[in-house]
Amino acid sequence: MKLLRLIAAEIFGLFVDDGSLALAVLAACLGLALLLAAGLPPAWAGPLGFVELILILAENLFRTVHRPKS
């Protein structure tokens, strides 16, 4: 069982290095999908999604740069 857990953790680590970044991107996609379902014009989806993801990336970069060195 420990071996399976270790394998699953390694596979997860291949795709997700920073869990908070991955969750923020998923939340942004879900929020955009909800806005589209609520009536947001589809022409706004691309630019709004781009801005959301750039802001998430900038926040993550800022947090990484200002992390205390250990």
C-alpha positions, 0 to 999 in steps of 0.5 A: 500500500505504501508503494502505491501511495508513493507512486501516486505522489510521484505521478501527482508531482509530475503534473502539480509542482505548486498545489496553490497555483493549480487550485487557483487556476482550477478555480479561475476556470470554474469561475469563468465557466460559471460566468459563461453559464450566467450569460457572459458574452462568449467574446469576453471569455478569452480576454477575461480568462487571460487576465485571470491567469496572468494575475494568478501567475503574477501573484504566485511569482511575487509570493515565490520571490518574497519567500524567506530563504531557508 
